[in-house]
Amino acid sequence: MSDLCWEGLTLKHISHREIVIPYLVFIIMALLFELFLILLFVFSEFLFIMYNFAPNLLFYISGLVLIVIMTLTVFIFKDVMNKVKSLSAEISE
């Protein structure tokens, strides 16, 4: 079941550039948004330290979830980029 989910997220069986390129743009936007959230998380942690405030456990759990989501997005981005490169190689041949 997880293999099917991963194949769907990485567009393993899709070979149309009209689908792959917009999906790649979507993944890039998701990556940028997650980078923004990580920066916001680090900035809020800095403010917590500066004002001697102890955040609760949910703050740290959300940070871990953010790291997991960011890791998955990077892996998806790498696989989709490989897909775009293979499509480019097929077109040029």
Biopython code that builds the backbone (N, CA, C, O; Angstrom):
import numpy as np
from Bio.PDB.StructureBuilder import StructureBuilder

atoms = [
    (1, "MET", "N", (0.824, -1.192, 0.000)),
    (1, "MET", "CA", (0.000, 0.000, 0.000)),
    (1, "MET", "C", (0.872, 1.261, 0.000)),
    (1, "MET", "O", (0.596, 2.215, -0.728)),
    (2, "SER", "N", (1.924, 1.254, 0.823)),
    (2, "SER", "CA", (2.796, 2.419, 0.861)),
    (2, "SER", "C", (3.577, 2.567, -0.441)),
    (2, "SER", "O", (3.914, 3.682, -0.840)),
    (3, "ASP", "N", (3.868, 1.445, -1.108)),
    (3, "ASP", "CA", (4.544, 1.521, -2.404)),
    (3, "ASP", "C", (3.675, 2.229, -3.434)),
    (3, "ASP", "O", (4.170, 3.033, -4.224)),
    (4, "LEU", "N", (2.385, 1.930, -3.424)),
    (4, "LEU", "CA", (1.472, 2.599, -4.352)),
    (4, "LEU", "C", (1.379, 4.095, -4.058)),
    (4, "LEU", "O", (1.309, 4.914, -4.975)),
    (5, "CYS", "N", (1.378, 4.436, -2.792)),
    (5, "CYS", "CA", (1.334, 5.847, -2.410)),
    (5, "CYS", "C", (2.596, 6.556, -2.890)),
    (5, "CYS", "O", (2.516, 7.655, -3.439)),
    (6, "TRP", "N", (3.749, 5.943, -2.690)),
    (6, "TRP", "CA", (5.016, 6.563, -3.112)),
    (6, "TRP", "C", (5.080, 6.685, -4.638)),
    (6, "TRP", "O", (5.559, 7.691, -5.162)),
    (7, "GLU", "N", (4.597, 5.659, -5.350)),
    (7, "GLU", "CA", (4.571, 5.736, -6.810)),
    (7, "GLU", "C", (3.655, 6.856, -7.290)),
    (7, "GLU", "O", (3.937, 7.502, -8.300)),
    (8, "GLY", "N", (2.581, 7.082, -6.581)),
    (8, "GLY", "CA", (1.684, 8.179, -6.940)),
    (8, "GLY", "C", (2.295, 9.534, -6.659)),
    (8, "GLY", "O", (2.158, 10.455, -7.466)),
    (9, "LEU", "N", (2.972, 9.673, -5.519)),
    (9, "LEU", "CA", (3.588, 10.951, -5.168)),
    (9, "LEU", "C", (4.757, 11.307, -6.075)),
    (9, "LEU", "O", (5.010, 12.486, -6.323)),
    (10, "THR", "N", (5.470, 10.306, -6.570)),
    (10, "THR", "CA", (6.631, 10.563, -7.421)),
    (10, "THR", "C", (6.309, 10.436, -8.907)),
    (10, "THR", "O", (7.214, 10.514, -9.737)),
    (11, "LEU", "N", (5.055, 10.245, -9.255)),
    (11, "LEU", "CA", (4.600, 10.148, -10.647)),
    (11, "LEU", "C", (5.357, 9.084, -11.430)),
    (11, "LEU", "O", (5.825, 9.330, -12.542)),
    (12, "LYS", "N", (5.471, 7.903, -10.837)),
    (12, "LYS", "CA", (6.275, 6.842, -11.449)),
    (12, "LYS", "C", (5.717, 6.394, -12.798)),
    (12, "LYS", "O", (6.490, 6.085, -13.705)),
    (13, "HIS", "N", (4.406, 6.351, -12.948)),
    (13, "HIS", "CA", (3.800, 5.831, -14.172)),
    (13, "HIS", "C", (3.298, 6.949, -15.091)),
    (13, "HIS", "O", (2.578, 6.674, -16.052)),
    (14, "ILE", "N", (3.657, 8.177, -14.818)),
    (14, "ILE", "CA", (3.232, 9.313, -15.629)),
    (14, "ILE", "C", (4.406, 9.738, -16.514)),
    (14, "ILE", "O", (5.532, 9.873, -16.035)),
    (15, "SER", "N", (4.141, 9.947, -17.795)),
    (15, "SER", "CA", (5.218, 10.348, -18.697)),
    (15, "SER", "C", (4.869, 11.584, -19.527)),
    (15, "SER", "O", (5.595, 11.913, -20.465)),
    (16, "HIS", "N", (3.796, 12.260, -19.207)),
    (16, "HIS", "CA", (3.416, 13.464, -19.951)),
    (16, "HIS", "C", (4.037, 14.691, -19.296)),
    (16, "HIS", "O", (3.868, 14.922, -18.098)),
    (17, "ARG", "N", (4.754, 15.472, -20.089)),
    (17, "ARG", "CA", (5.391, 16.681, -19.555)),
    (17, "ARG", "C", (4.350, 17.683, -19.063)),
    (17, "ARG", "O", (4.633, 18.469, -18.159)),
    (18, "GLU", "N", (3.156, 17.666, -19.642)),
    (18, "GLU", "CA", (2.105, 18.596, -19.239)),
    (18, "GLU", "C", (1.629, 18.333, -17.816)),
    (18, "GLU", "O", (1.014, 19.204, -17.201)),
    (19, "ILE", "N", (1.899, 17.166, -17.294)),
    (19, "ILE", "CA", (1.534, 16.829, -15.917)),
    (19, "ILE", "C", (2.750, 16.948, -14.998)),
    (19, "ILE", "O", (2.637, 17.443, -13.877)),
    (20, "VAL", "N", (3.903, 16.497, -15.470)),
    (20, "VAL", "CA", (5.088, 16.433, -14.620)),
    (20, "VAL", "C", (5.613, 17.826, -14.279)),
    (20, "VAL", "O", (5.963, 18.080, -13.126)),
    (21, "ILE", "N", (5.676, 18.733, -15.252)),
    (21, "ILE", "CA", (6.244, 20.060, -15.011)),
    (21, "ILE", "C", (5.402, 20.867, -14.016)),
    (21, "ILE", "O", (5.980, 21.442, -13.094)),
    (22, "PRO", "N", (4.065, 20.945, -14.147)),
    (22, "PRO", "CA", (3.299, 21.662, -13.106)),
    (22, "PRO", "C", (3.409, 21.012, -11.729)),
    (22, "PRO", "O", (3.400, 21.710, -10.714)),
    (23, "TYR", "N", (3.512, 19.691, -11.684)),
    (23, "TYR", "CA", (3.684, 19.006, -10.407)),
    (23, "TYR", "C", (5.022, 19.372, -9.785)),
    (23, "TYR", "O", (5.126, 19.535, -8.570)),
    (24, "LEU", "N", (6.051, 19.501, -10.628)),
    (24, "LEU", "CA", (7.362, 19.916, -10.142)),
    (24, "LEU", "C", (7.305, 21.332, -9.577)),
    (24, "LEU", "O", (7.914, 21.615, -8.545)),
    (25, "VAL", "N", (6.587, 22.208, -10.241)),
    (25, "VAL", "CA", (6.420, 23.577, -9.729)),
    (25, "VAL", "C", (5.687, 23.553, -8.389)),
    (25, "VAL", "O", (6.040, 24.304, -7.480)),
    (26, "PHE", "N", (4.680, 22.705, -8.260)),
    (26, "PHE", "CA", (3.957, 22.562, -6.995)),
    (26, "PHE", "C", (4.890, 22.078, -5.886)),
    (26, "PHE", "O", (4.835, 22.589, -4.768)),
    (27, "ILE", "N", (5.736, 21.109, -6.179)),
    (27, "ILE", "CA", (6.674, 20.583, -5.185)),
    (27, "ILE", "C", (7.670, 21.662, -4.776)),
    (27, "ILE", "O", (8.019, 21.766, -3.600)),
    (28, "ILE", "N", (8.130, 22.465, -5.732)),
    (28, "ILE", "CA", (9.054, 23.550, -5.409)),
    (28, "ILE", "C", (8.380, 24.569, -4.490)),
    (28, "ILE", "O", (8.997, 25.050, -3.539)),
    (29, "MET", "N", (7.122, 24.898, -4.768)),
    (29, "MET", "CA", (6.391, 25.842, -3.907)),
    (29, "MET", "C", (6.188, 25.256, -2.503)),
    (29, "MET", "O", (6.290, 25.971, -1.506)),
    (30, "ALA", "N", (5.903, 23.967, -2.437)),
    (30, "ALA", "CA", (5.766, 23.314, -1.129)),
    (30, "ALA", "C", (7.084, 23.344, -0.370)),
    (30, "ALA", "O", (7.107, 23.556, 0.842)),
    (31, "LEU", "N", (8.179, 23.133, -1.088)),
    (31, "LEU", "CA", (9.502, 23.168, -0.470)),
    (31, "LEU", "C", (9.820, 24.563, 0.065)),
    (31, "LEU", "O", (10.342, 24.700, 1.171)),
    (32, "LEU", "N", (9.510, 25.587, -0.709)),
    (32, "LEU", "CA", (9.737, 26.960, -0.251)),
    (32, "LEU", "C", (8.887, 27.286, 0.977)),
    (32, "LEU", "O", (9.364, 27.925, 1.914)),
    (33, "PHE", "N", (7.629, 26.846, 0.969)),
    (33, "PHE", "CA", (6.759, 27.086, 2.121)),
    (33, "PHE", "C", (7.274, 26.373, 3.363)),
    (33, "PHE", "O", (7.230, 26.928, 4.461)),
    (34, "GLU", "N", (7.761, 25.152, 3.199)),
    (34, "GLU", "CA", (8.299, 24.423, 4.343)),
    (34, "GLU", "C", (9.580, 25.062, 4.859)),
    (34, "GLU", "O", (9.824, 25.066, 6.065)),
    (35, "LEU", "N", (10.400, 25.601, 3.967)),
    (35, "LEU", "CA", (11.581, 26.345, 4.420)),
    (35, "LEU", "C", (11.170, 27.572, 5.223)),
    (35, "LEU", "O", (11.791, 27.894, 6.235)),
    (36, "PHE", "N", (10.116, 28.261, 4.768)),
    (36, "PHE", "CA", (9.596, 29.396, 5.523)),
    (36, "PHE", "C", (9.129, 28.958, 6.908)),
    (36, "PHE", "O", (9.398, 29.642, 7.896)),
    (37, "LEU", "N", (8.435, 27.833, 6.989)),
    (37, "LEU", "CA", (7.957, 27.347, 8.287)),
    (37, "LEU", "C", (9.118, 26.960, 9.200)),
    (37, "LEU", "O", (9.051, 27.173, 10.411)),
    (38, "ILE", "N", (10.170, 26.398, 8.634)),
    (38, "ILE", "CA", (11.337, 26.057, 9.451)),
    (38, "ILE", "C", (11.995, 27.317, 9.983)),
    (38, "ILE", "O", (12.380, 27.375, 11.150)),
    (39, "LEU", "N", (12.126, 28.334, 9.123)),
    (39, "LEU", "CA", (12.692, 29.606, 9.594)),
    (39, "LEU", "C", (11.823, 30.225, 10.684)),
    (39, "LEU", "O", (12.343, 30.769, 11.659)),
    (40, "LEU", "N", (10.518, 30.145, 10.526)),
    (40, "LEU", "CA", (9.602, 30.658, 11.545)),
    (40, "LEU", "C", (9.737, 29.880, 12.846)),
    (40, "LEU", "O", (9.687, 30.461, 13.930)),
    (41, "PHE", "N", (9.905, 28.579, 12.740)),
    (41, "PHE", "CA", (10.085, 27.748, 13.922)),
    (41, "PHE", "C", (11.379, 28.114, 14.649)),
    (41, "PHE", "O", (11.393, 28.237, 15.874)),
    (42, "VAL", "N", (12.459, 28.287, 13.895)),
    (42, "VAL", "CA", (13.747, 28.647, 14.506)),
    (42, "VAL", "C", (13.666, 30.035, 15.129)),
    (42, "VAL", "O", (14.191, 30.250, 16.222)),
    (43, "PHE", "N", (13.015, 30.983, 14.449)),
    (43, "PHE", "CA", (12.872, 32.330, 14.986)),
    (43, "PHE", "C", (12.054, 32.335, 16.275)),
    (43, "PHE", "O", (12.395, 33.031, 17.232)),
    (44, "SER", "N", (10.979, 31.560, 16.295)),
    (44, "SER", "CA", (10.175, 31.510, 17.522)),
    (44, "SER", "C", (10.937, 30.821, 18.651)),
    (44, "SER", "O", (10.783, 31.191, 19.815)),
    (45, "GLU", "N", (11.754, 29.825, 18.320)),
    (45, "GLU", "CA", (12.589, 29.200, 19.352)),
    (45, "GLU", "C", (13.597, 30.216, 19.908)),
    (45, "GLU", "O", (13.858, 30.247, 21.110)),
    (46, "PHE", "N", (14.155, 31.036, 19.029)),
    (46, "PHE", "CA", (15.064, 32.092, 19.459)),
    (46, "PHE", "C", (14.352, 33.077, 20.394)),
    (46, "PHE", "O", (14.912, 33.488, 21.410)),
    (47, "LEU", "N", (13.124, 33.450, 20.050)),
    (47, "LEU", "CA", (12.365, 34.357, 20.920)),
    (47, "LEU", "C", (12.047, 33.712, 22.269)),
    (47, "LEU", "O", (12.089, 34.374, 23.306)),
    (48, "PHE", "N", (11.731, 32.424, 22.248)),
    (48, "PHE", "CA", (11.458, 31.721, 23.501)),
    (48, "PHE", "C", (12.683, 31.742, 24.408)),
    (48, "PHE", "O", (12.566, 31.971, 25.612)),
    (49, "ILE", "N", (13.838, 31.506, 23.838)),
    (49, "ILE", "CA", (15.077, 31.514, 24.630)),
    (49, "ILE", "C", (15.376, 32.916, 25.136)),
    (49, "ILE", "O", (15.774, 33.104, 26.286)),
    (50, "MET", "N", (15.178, 33.896, 24.261)),
    (50, "MET", "CA", (15.506, 35.269, 24.621)),
    (50, "MET", "C", (14.639, 35.786, 25.768)),
    (50, "MET", "O", (15.122, 36.531, 26.621)),
    (51, "TYR", "N", (13.365, 35.397, 25.794)),
    (51, "TYR", "CA", (12.450, 35.872, 26.835)),
    (51, "TYR", "C", (12.217, 34.856, 27.948)),
    (51, "TYR", "O", (11.271, 34.997, 28.723)),
    (52, "ASN", "N", (13.058, 33.847, 28.037)),
    (52, "ASN", "CA", (12.983, 32.824, 29.091)),
    (52, "ASN", "C", (11.600, 32.192, 29.202)),
    (52, "ASN", "O", (11.049, 32.047, 30.293)),
    (53, "PHE", "N", (11.058, 31.824, 28.057)),
    (53, "PHE", "CA", (9.753, 31.174, 28.003)),
    (53, "PHE", "C", (9.955, 29.734, 27.579)),
    (53, "PHE", "O", (10.693, 29.450, 26.635)),
    (54, "ALA", "N", (9.297, 28.831, 28.278)),
    (54, "ALA", "CA", (9.416, 27.405, 27.947)),
    (54, "ALA", "C", (8.181, 26.959, 27.159)),
    (54, "ALA", "O", (7.086, 26.908, 27.719)),
    (55, "PRO", "N", (8.335, 26.638, 25.880)),
    (55, "PRO", "CA", (7.181, 26.166, 25.108)),
    (55, "PRO", "C", (6.768, 24.773, 25.563)),
    (55, "PRO", "O", (7.544, 24.050, 26.190)),
    (56, "ASN", "N", (5.548, 24.418, 25.240)),
    (56, "ASN", "CA", (5.068, 23.103, 25.660)),
    (56, "ASN", "C", (5.526, 22.022, 24.675)),
    (56, "ASN", "O", (6.200, 22.306, 23.685)),
    (57, "LEU", "N", (5.151, 20.808, 24.967)),
    (57, "LEU", "CA", (5.569, 19.651, 24.182)),
    (57, "LEU", "C", (5.038, 19.704, 22.751)),
    (57, "LEU", "O", (5.707, 19.231, 21.832)),
    (58, "LEU", "N", (3.864, 20.263, 22.550)),
    (58, "LEU", "CA", (3.286, 20.329, 21.205)),
    (58, "LEU", "C", (4.142, 21.161, 20.253)),
    (58, "LEU", "O", (4.183, 20.881, 19.055)),
    (59, "PHE", "N", (4.815, 22.167, 20.767)),
    (59, "PHE", "CA", (5.705, 22.973, 19.935)),
    (59, "PHE", "C", (6.828, 22.113, 19.367)),
    (59, "PHE", "O", (7.147, 22.206, 18.181)),
    (60, "TYR", "N", (7.419, 21.288, 20.198)),
    (60, "TYR", "CA", (8.512, 20.434, 19.741)),
    (60, "TYR", "C", (8.012, 19.293, 18.855)),
    (60, "TYR", "O", (8.709, 18.884, 17.927)),
    (61, "ILE", "N", (6.830, 18.783, 19.127)),
    (61, "ILE", "CA", (6.255, 17.757, 18.256)),
    (61, "ILE", "C", (5.984, 18.336, 16.870)),
    (61, "ILE", "O", (6.221, 17.672, 15.861)),
    (62, "SER", "N", (5.493, 19.563, 16.819)),
    (62, "SER", "CA", (5.252, 20.191, 15.517)),
    (62, "SER", "C", (6.559, 20.404, 14.756)),
    (62, "SER", "O", (6.583, 20.315, 13.529)),
    (63, "GLY", "N", (7.632, 20.681, 15.467)),
    (63, "GLY", "CA", (8.942, 20.792, 14.822)),
    (63, "GLY", "C", (9.385, 19.469, 14.221)),
    (63, "GLY", "O", (9.921, 19.439, 13.114)),
    (64, "LEU", "N", (9.167, 18.379, 14.938)),
    (64, "LEU", "CA", (9.519, 17.056, 14.409)),
    (64, "LEU", "C", (8.675, 16.701, 13.194)),
    (64, "LEU", "O", (9.186, 16.155, 12.216)),
    (65, "VAL", "N", (7.386, 17.009, 13.254)),
    (65, "VAL", "CA", (6.509, 16.758, 12.110)),
    (65, "VAL", "C", (6.960, 17.578, 10.903)),
    (65, "VAL", "O", (6.947, 17.088, 9.774)),
    (66, "LEU", "N", (7.352, 18.806, 11.142)),
    (66, "LEU", "CA", (7.842, 19.668, 10.065)),
    (66, "LEU", "C", (9.107, 19.094, 9.432)),
    (66, "LEU", "O", (9.265, 19.153, 8.213)),
    (67, "ILE", "N", (9.996, 18.551, 10.229)),
    (67, "ILE", "CA", (11.216, 17.937, 9.704)),
    (67, "ILE", "C", (10.891, 16.702, 8.864)),
    (67, "ILE", "O", (11.495, 16.487, 7.813)),
    (68, "VAL", "N", (9.943, 15.899, 9.325)),
    (68, "VAL", "CA", (9.547, 14.703, 8.566)),
    (68, "VAL", "C", (8.925, 15.106, 7.227)),
    (68, "VAL", "O", (9.249, 14.525, 6.190)),
    (69, "ILE", "N", (8.039, 16.092, 7.249)),
    (69, "ILE", "CA", (7.404, 16.542, 6.011)),
    (69, "ILE", "C", (8.442, 17.125, 5.055)),
    (69, "ILE", "O", (8.382, 16.883, 3.850)),
    (70, "MET", "N", (9.388, 17.887, 5.587)),
    (70, "MET", "CA", (10.438, 18.468, 4.754)),
    (70, "MET", "C", (11.288, 17.372, 4.127)),
    (70, "MET", "O", (11.646, 17.468, 2.953)),
    (71, "THR", "N", (11.615, 16.344, 4.878)),
    (71, "THR", "CA", (12.405, 15.227, 4.357)),
    (71, "THR", "C", (11.663, 14.518, 3.225)),
    (71, "THR", "O", (12.251, 14.220, 2.185)),
    (72, "LEU", "N", (10.382, 14.249, 3.426)),
    (72, "LEU", "CA", (9.586, 13.604, 2.377)),
    (72, "LEU", "C", (9.518, 14.471, 1.132)),
    (72, "LEU", "O", (9.619, 13.958, 0.018)),
    (73, "THR", "N", (9.351, 15.771, 1.301)),
    (73, "THR", "CA", (9.267, 16.671, 0.153)),
    (73, "THR", "C", (10.581, 16.694, -0.623)),
    (73, "THR", "O", (10.572, 16.742, -1.853)),
    (74, "VAL", "N", (11.697, 16.659, 0.080)),
    (74, "VAL", "CA", (12.998, 16.633, -0.602)),
    (74, "VAL", "C", (13.156, 15.341, -1.401)),
    (74, "VAL", "O", (13.632, 15.381, -2.535)),
    (75, "PHE", "N", (12.772, 14.210, -0.839)),
    (75, "PHE", "CA", (12.866, 12.944, -1.563)),
    (75, "PHE", "C", (11.937, 12.929, -2.778)),
    (75, "PHE", "O", (12.310, 12.441, -3.845)),
    (76, "ILE", "N", (10.731, 13.463, -2.611)),
    (76, "ILE", "CA", (9.801, 13.539, -3.734)),
    (76, "ILE", "C", (10.371, 14.453, -4.818)),
    (76, "ILE", "O", (10.286, 14.141, -6.005)),
    (77, "PHE", "N", (10.950, 15.579, -4.407)),
    (77, "PHE", "CA", (11.549, 16.512, -5.363)),
    (77, "PHE", "C", (12.667, 15.843, -6.159)),
    (77, "PHE", "O", (12.751, 16.014, -7.375)),
    (78, "LYS", "N", (13.520, 15.085, -5.483)),
    (78, "LYS", "CA", (14.621, 14.399, -6.163)),
    (78, "LYS", "C", (14.097, 13.378, -7.167)),
    (78, "LYS", "O", (14.615, 13.282, -8.279)),
    (79, "ASP", "N", (13.076, 12.614, -6.785)),
    (79, "ASP", "CA", (12.531, 11.613, -7.701)),
    (79, "ASP", "C", (11.845, 12.257, -8.904)),
    (79, "ASP", "O", (11.974, 11.772, -10.028)),
    (80, "VAL", "N", (11.125, 13.340, -8.671)),
    (80, "VAL", "CA", (10.454, 14.014, -9.791)),
    (80, "VAL", "C", (11.481, 14.670, -10.706)),
    (80, "VAL", "O", (11.283, 14.699, -11.921)),
    (81, "MET", "N", (12.576, 15.199, -10.153)),
    (81, "MET", "CA", (13.633, 15.763, -10.991)),
    (81, "MET", "C", (14.272, 14.676, -11.859)),
    (81, "MET", "O", (14.599, 14.925, -13.019)),
    (82, "ASN", "N", (14.448, 13.493, -11.314)),
    (82, "ASN", "CA", (14.951, 12.377, -12.114)),
    (82, "ASN", "C", (13.971, 12.031, -13.235)),
    (82, "ASN", "O", (14.373, 11.683, -14.346)),
    (83, "LYS", "N", (12.686, 12.134, -12.923)),
    (83, "LYS", "CA", (11.655, 11.880, -13.931)),
    (83, "LYS", "C", (11.733, 12.912, -15.053)),
    (83, "LYS", "O", (11.630, 12.562, -16.228)),
    (84, "VAL", "N", (11.916, 14.186, -14.693)),
    (84, "VAL", "CA", (12.018, 15.248, -15.691)),
    (84, "VAL", "C", (13.263, 15.040, -16.550)),
    (84, "VAL", "O", (13.215, 15.232, -17.765)),
    (85, "LYS", "N", (14.369, 14.650, -15.934)),
    (85, "LYS", "CA", (15.591, 14.400, -16.697)),
    (85, "LYS", "C", (15.414, 13.234, -17.666)),
    (85, "LYS", "O", (15.888, 13.291, -18.801)),
    (86, "SER", "N", (14.737, 12.185, -17.223)),
    (86, "SER", "CA", (14.517, 11.048, -18.129)),
    (86, "SER", "C", (13.576, 11.438, -19.256)),
    (86, "SER", "O", (13.753, 10.984, -20.387)),
    (87, "LEU", "N", (12.573, 12.275, -18.974)),
    (87, "LEU", "CA", (11.699, 12.739, -20.043)),
    (87, "LEU", "C", (12.449, 13.604, -21.044)),
    (87, "LEU", "O", (12.206, 13.524, -22.248)),
    (88, "SER", "N", (13.359, 14.429, -20.544)),
    (88, "SER", "CA", (14.164, 15.273, -21.434)),
    (88, "SER", "C", (15.076, 14.410, -22.301)),
    (88, "SER", "O", (15.277, 14.706, -23.479)),
    (89, "ALA", "N", (15.621, 13.358, -21.730)),
    (89, "ALA", "CA", (16.496, 12.469, -22.493)),
    (89, "ALA", "C", (15.708, 11.726, -23.576)),
    (89, "ALA", "O", (16.225, 11.500, -24.670)),
    (90, "GLU", "N", (14.461, 11.347, -23.277)),
    (90, "GLU", "CA", (13.625, 10.665, -24.258)),
    (90, "GLU", "C", (13.271, 11.587, -25.414)),
    (90, "GLU", "O", (13.224, 11.154, -26.565)),
    (91, "ILE", "N", (13.022, 12.857, -25.111)),
    (91, "ILE", "CA", (12.635, 13.803, -26.150)),
    (91, "ILE", "C", (13.821, 14.122, -27.053)),
    (91, "ILE", "O", (13.661, 14.255, -28.266)),
    (92, "SER", "N", (15.018, 14.244, -26.462)),
    (92, "SER", "CA", (16.191, 14.609, -27.253)),
    (92, "SER", "C", (16.693, 13.472, -28.136)),
    (92, "SER", "O", (17.427, 13.717, -29.094)),
    (93, "GLU", "N", (16.310, 12.234, -27.832)),
    (93, "GLU", "CA", (16.765, 11.096, -28.641)),
    (93, "GLU", "C", (15.961, 10.912, -29.862)),
    (93, "GLU", "O", (16.223, 9.996, -30.642)),
]
sb = StructureBuilder()
sb.init_structure("model")
sb.init_model(0)
sb.init_chain("A")
sb.init_seg("    ")
for serial, (resi, resn, name, xyz) in enumerate(atoms, 1):
    if name == "N":
        sb.init_residue(resn, " ", resi, " ")
    sb.init_atom(name, np.array(xyz, "f"), 0.0, 1.0, " ", f" {name:<3s}", serial, name[0])
structure = sb.get_structure()
